[in-house]
Amino acid sequence: ADAEQRALREDPAVGALQARTRAMQDTAIADGQLPDPKLRTGIYNLPLDDFDASREPTTQLRLGIMQDFPRGDSLRYKQQQTEWMANAEQAKTETARRRLIRDVRKSFLELYYQTRAERVISKTRRLFAQLVDITQAHYATGRVSQQDVLRASLELSRLDDRTTRIRNQADRERATLVKWIGEAASLPVADDFPELPVLPARETIAAGLQEHPVIRTETAKLEAGNRKIQIAREQYKPGWSAGLEYRKRFGDNPGGDDRADMMAAMLTVDLPLFPKQRQDRRLSASIQQAASIQLTRDDKLRELRQMLDTEYADWQRLGERASLFESRLLPESTANAQASLNAYQSGVTEFTTLMRARITDLDVKLDELRVRVDRARAQSS
């Protein structure tokens, strides 16, 4: 649990996705706003021969403001589209968090196996070292052959080799954990078996796959695609802009009074009269994109169901094997190893039988540990 929390706090990928989510949420608010109004100003009908603004009655200084209004409900649908894209990024963040926890758990469990396996082999090595002493003593009295002494030394060396390989794998797992938790990966691993949350029934998990963040990501993308279709439909409607303009005139009328200022109100309307090569094409493209997202979502849901079937079956069968190891294999292998030692010391059995029993006992203990770890790894998936 400590490794998981450290990884979630320090992983930059999750932080990047969270920042993207916040960025999309801010963008959604901006997308729902009207365009900025436009300020227009200029001087019109200015004579070029003397640049006298007061000579001609048509010379004007104009100051106006224009506001564009997008077609139909384009703004509302655009805001909704971006909001759904923000939801997709949020679901991606949750997916990244879950994957991070899964990967940390698997690496930690594998490290736990390697460290525990090293202890099991170390304990067995002490027994084999004692067997080497016993065979050498028996060889000195002529009870065993030199081959038995060599065989005992060989098995001891093989145990040393297995220990080296296990330590190498443990170092590799720690190096993997460094990526997520830094120098904390070098801390000792607790002796207790790592506890995982209780696994729900398969039917419960299957029923919740629709709410899996991978599926929620595709669902959000699909909803964003549907809003894009709505935006494309709105392009068949006219957009328009409205403006108000003040027109200042200079000079005097022939009667000597000031020329009157003027005002203008303007309305501009788009005319989507030829939609075949523009609006129709964009609408068709939007529909095809939404259909593609729907198929992708269905494919990912199938993948999740296949993963559930595989991992849950592994978890169940490994649980059966773990029960078998605990109830029968471990007690039987331990009893067999002890019986072989007693028989060898009494001169009833050969050294080869004793070594085979000891190696079998070691393999059973390692297999039992492997089964428990693999079952936890399947649960972590």
C-alpha positions in Angstrom: 0.0 0.0 0.0 2.9 2.4 0.8 4.4 1.7 -2.6 1.1 2.4 -4.3 0.6 5.7 -2.6 4.2 6.8 -3.3 3.8 5.9 -7.0 0.5 7.8 -7.3 2.0 10.9 -5.7 5.2 10.9 -7.8 4.2 9.6 -11.2 4.5 12.4 -13.8 2.2 10.6 -16.4 -0.8 10.8 -14.1 0.0 14.4 -13.3 0.2 15.3 -17.0 -3.2 13.7 -17.6 -4.8 15.6 -14.7 -3.4 18.9 -16.2 -4.9 18.0 -19.6 -8.2 17.4 -17.9 -8.2 20.8 -16.3 -7.1 22.4 -19.6 -10.0 20.8 -21.4 -12.5 21.9 -18.7 -11.3 25.5 -19.1 -11.5 25.2 -22.9 -15.1 24.0 -22.7 -16.1 27.2 -20.9 -14.3 29.3 -23.4 -15.9 27.4 -26.4 -19.4 28.3 -25.2 -18.9 32.0 -25.4 -19.7 34.4 -28.2 -16.8 35.6 -30.3 -15.3 38.9 -29.2 -17.1 41.9 -30.7 -15.2 43.8 -33.4 -14.5 47.6 -33.3 -14.6 49.3 -36.7 -13.3 52.8 -37.3 -12.2 54.8 -40.3 -12.6 58.0 -42.3 -14.7 57.8 -45.5 -14.9 59.9 -48.6 -12.0 62.1 -47.8 -11.0 64.4 -50.8 -7.5 63.5 -52.0 -6.7 66.9 -53.6 -6.6 68.9 -50.3 -7.6 66.3 -47.6 -10.1 68.8 -46.2 -12.5 66.8 -44.1 -15.1 69.6 -43.8 -15.4 70.4 -47.5 -17.5 67.5 -48.8 -20.8 66.6 -47.0 -20.2 62.9 -47.6 -16.9 62.8 -45.6 -17.4 60.9 -42.4 -15.5 59.6 -39.5 -17.1 56.2 -38.6 -17.0 54.4 -35.3 -18.9 51.1 -35.0 -19.1 47.8 -33.2 -20.0 44.4 -34.8 -21.0 41.2 -33.1 -20.9 37.8 -34.8 -23.5 35.1 -33.9 -22.5 31.5 -35.0 -25.0 29.4 -36.9 -27.8 27.9 -34.9 -26.8 26.3 -31.6 -23.2 25.7 -32.7 -21.8 27.3 -29.5 -23.8 25.2 -27.2 -22.9 22.0 -29.0 -19.3 23.0 -29.2 -19.1 23.6 -25.5 -20.8 20.2 -24.8 -18.3 18.5 -27.2 -15.3 19.9 -25.3 -16.9 19.0 -22.0 -17.2 15.4 -23.2 -13.6 15.5 -24.3 -12.6 16.7 -20.8 -14.6 13.7 -19.4 -12.6 11.5 -21.7 -9.3 12.9 -20.4 -10.6 12.4 -16.8 -11.4 8.8 -17.6 -7.9 8.4 -19.1 -6.5 9.7 -15.9 -8.3 7.0 -13.9 -7.1 4.4 -16.4 -3.5 5.5 -15.9 -4.0 5.4 -12.1 -5.3 1.9 -12.3 -2.6 0.7 -14.6 0.0 2.3 -12.4 -1.4 0.5 -9.3 -1.5 -2.8 -11.2 2.1 -2.5 -12.4 3.4 -1.5 -9.0 1.5 -4.4 -7.4 2.9 -6.9 -9.9 6.5 -5.7 -9.6 6.2 -5.6 -5.8 4.7 -9.1 -5.7 7.5 -10.4 -7.9 10.0 -8.8 -5.6 8.3 -10.4 -2.6 8.6 -13.8 -4.3 12.3 -13.4 -5.1 13.1 -12.2 -1.5 11.1 -15.0 0.1 12.5 -17.6 -2.4 16.0 -16.6 -1.4 15.2 -17.3 2.2 13.7 -20.7 1.4 16.8 -21.6 -0.6 19.1 -20.2 2.2 17.4 -22.5 4.7 17.7 -25.5 2.4 21.3 -24.7 1.8 22.1 -25.0 5.5 20.6 -28.5 5.3 22.6 -29.4 2.2 25.7 -28.1 3.9 25.0 -30.5 6.8 24.5 -33.3 4.3 27.9 -32.6 2.8 29.4 -32.9 6.3 27.5 -36.1 6.9 28.6 -37.7 3.6 32.2 -36.8 4.1 32.1 -38.4 7.6 30.4 -41.5 6.2 33.0 -41.6 3.3 35.8 -41.5 5.8 34.3 -44.6 7.5 33.6 -46.3 4.2 29.8 -46.2 4.4 29.4 -44.2 1.2 31.2 -43.7 -2.1 33.1 -40.7 -3.3 30.3 -40.1 -5.8 27.9 -39.4 -2.9 30.3 -36.7 -1.6 30.6 -35.2 -5.0 26.9 -35.3 -5.6 26.3 -33.4 -2.3 28.8 -30.8 -3.2 27.3 -30.4 -6.6 23.8 -29.8 -5.3 25.2 -27.3 -2.8 26.8 -25.4 -5.7 23.6 -25.5 -7.7 21.8 -23.9 -4.8 24.3 -21.2 -4.8 23.7 -20.6 -8.5 19.9 -20.5 -7.9 20.5 -17.9 -5.2 22.5 -15.7 -7.5 19.8 -15.9 -10.2 17.1 -15.0 -7.7 19.1 -12.1 -6.4 19.6 -10.9 -9.9 15.8 -11.0 -10.6 15.2 -9.2 -7.3 17.6 -6.4 -8.4 15.7 -6.1 -11.7 12.4 -5.8 -9.9 13.7 -3.2 -7.6 15.1 -1.3 -10.6 11.6 -1.4 -12.1 10.1 0.0 -8.9 12.6 2.8 -8.8 10.8 4.3 -11.8 7.6 4.8 -9.6 8.8 5.1 -6.0 12.4 6.2 -6.3 14.9 5.2 -3.6 12.1 3.7 -1.5 12.5 0.6 -3.8 15.7 -0.3 -1.9 13.8 -0.7 1.5 13.4 -4.2 2.9 10.3 -6.1 1.9 8.0 -7.0 4.8 7.6 -10.7 5.7 3.8 -10.7 5.6 2.2 -11.6 2.4 0.9 -8.4 0.6 -2.8 -7.9 1.3 -5.0 -7.0 -1.6 -8.7 -5.9 -1.6 -11.3 -8.6 -1.5 -12.1 -9.7 -5.1 -15.8 -9.4 -6.0 -17.7 -12.1 -7.7 -17.1 -12.5 -11.4 -20.7 -11.5 -12.2 -20.3 -8.3 -10.3 -17.1 -7.4 -12.1 -18.7 -8.2 -15.5 -21.7 -6.0 -14.7 -19.4 -3.1 -13.9 -17.3 -3.3 -17.1 -19.5 -0.7 -18.7 -18.2 1.8 -16.1 -14.6 0.8 -16.6 -12.5 3.9 -17.2 -11.4 2.5 -20.6 -15.0 2.2 -21.7 -15.9 5.6 -20.1 -13.2 7.1 -22.2 -14.7 5.7 -25.4 -18.2 6.6 -24.3 -17.1 10.2 -23.7 -15.4 10.3 -27.1 -18.7 9.0 -28.7 -20.7 11.7 -27.0 -18.3 14.3 -28.2 -18.6 12.8 -31.7 -22.4 13.1 -31.5 -22.1 16.7 -30.6 -19.8 17.1 -33.6 -22.7 15.7 -35.7 -25.0 18.3 -34.2 -22.5 21.1 -35.0 -22.4 19.8 -38.6 -26.2 19.9 -38.8 -26.2 23.5 -37.5 -24.1 24.6 -40.4 -27.1 24.3 -42.7 -28.6 27.3 -40.8 -27.5 30.8 -41.5 -25.1 32.6 -39.3 -25.4 36.3 -38.8 -23.8 39.4 -37.4 -25.2 42.7 -36.2 -23.6 46.1 -35.8 -24.2 49.6 -34.8 -22.1 52.5 -36.3 -21.8 56.2 -35.4 -20.9 58.5 -38.4 -19.4 61.9 -37.6 -19.6 64.6 -40.4 -17.5 67.7 -40.6 -18.2 71.3 -41.8 -21.3 73.3 -42.2 -24.4 73.2 -44.4 -24.9 76.0 -47.0 -27.2 77.7 -44.4 -24.4 77.9 -41.9 -25.6 75.3 -39.5 -23.5 72.2 -38.6 -24.0 69.1 -40.6 -25.9 66.5 -38.8 -24.1 63.3 -37.6 -25.5 59.9 -38.7 -26.0 56.5 -37.4 -26.2 53.1 -39.2 -27.5 49.7 -38.0 -26.3 46.7 -40.0 -27.2 43.0 -40.2 -25.2 40.4 -42.1 -26.6 37.0 -42.8 -24.8 33.9 -44.3 -26.6 32.2 -47.1 -25.8 28.4 -47.1 -27.3 27.9 -50.6 -24.8 25.3 -51.9 -24.3 22.7 -49.2 -23.4 19.7 -51.3 -19.6 20.0 -51.2 -19.3 21.6 -47.8 -22.1 21.0 -45.2 -23.1 17.6 -46.6 -19.5 16.4 -46.7 -18.8 17.6 -43.1 -22.0 16.0 -41.8 -21.1 12.7 -43.5 -17.6 12.8 -42.1 -18.9 13.4 -38.6 -21.3 10.5 -38.8 -18.5 8.2 -40.0 -16.2 9.3 -37.2 -18.9 8.6 -34.6 -19.5 5.2 -36.1 -15.8 4.4 -35.9 -15.7 5.4 -32.2 -18.7 3.2 -31.5 -16.9 0.2 -33.0 -13.7 1.0 -31.1 -15.7 1.1 -27.9 -17.4 -2.3 -28.6 -13.9 -3.8 -29.4 -12.4 -2.6 -26.1 -15.4 -3.9 -24.2 -14.8 -7.4 -25.8 -11.1 -7.1 -24.8 -12.0 -6.3 -21.2 -14.4 -9.3 -21.1 -11.7 -11.6 -22.5 -9.2 -10.3 -19.9 -11.7 -10.9 -17.1 -12.4 -14.4 -18.3 -8.7 -15.2 -18.5 -7.5 -13.6 -15.3 -10.5 -14.7 -13.2 -10.0 -18.3 -14.4 -6.4 -18.1 -13.5 -7.2 -16.7 -10.1 -9.7 -19.5 -9.4 -7.5 -22.4 -10.5 -4.5 -20.9 -8.7 -6.6 -20.8 -5.5 -7.4 -24.5 -5.9 -3.7 -25.2 -6.3 -2.9 -23.1 -3.3 -5.3 -25.1 -1.2 -3.8 -28.3 -2.5 -0.3 -27.2 -1.6 -1.4 -26.2 1.9 -3.5 -29.3 2.7 -1.4 -32.0 1.1 1.7 -31.2 -0.9 3.7 -29.2 1.7 3.1 -31.6 4.6 3.8 -34.6 2.4 7.0 -33.2 0.9 8.3 -32.3 4.4 7.4 -35.7 5.8 9.0 -37.4 2.8 12.2 -35.4 3.2 12.5 -36.2 6.9 11.7 -39.8 6.3 14.4 -40.0 3.7 17.0 -38.4 6.0 16.1 -40.8 8.8 16.4 -43.8 6.4 19.7 -42.6 5.1 21.2 -42.1 8.6 20.0 -45.6 9.4 21.6 -47.0 6.3 18.3 -48.1 4.8 18.2 -45.9 1.7 20.8 -44.6 -0.7 22.1 -41.0 -0.8 20.5 -40.4 -4.2 17.1 -41.0 -2.8 17.8 -38.6 0.1 19.0 -35.9 -2.3 15.9 -36.4 -4.6 13.6 -36.0 -1.6 15.4 -32.8 -0.4 15.3 -31.3 -3.8 11.6 -32.2 -4.2 10.8 -30.6 -0.9 12.6 -27.4 -1.9 10.8 -27.3 -5.3 7.4 -27.8 -3.6 8.0 -24.9 -1.2 9.1 -22.7 -4.1 6.1 -23.8 -6.2 3.7 -23.1 -3.3 5.1 -19.6 -3.0 5.0 -19.1 -6.7 1.3 -20.1 -6.8 0.4 -17.7 -4.1 2.2 -14.8 -5.8 0.8 -15.7 -9.2 -2.7 -15.8 -7.8 -2.2 -12.3 -6.3 -0.8 -11.1 -9.6 -3.9 -12.4 -11.4 -6.1 -10.6 -8.9 -4.1 -7.4 -9.5 -4.9 -7.5 -13.2 
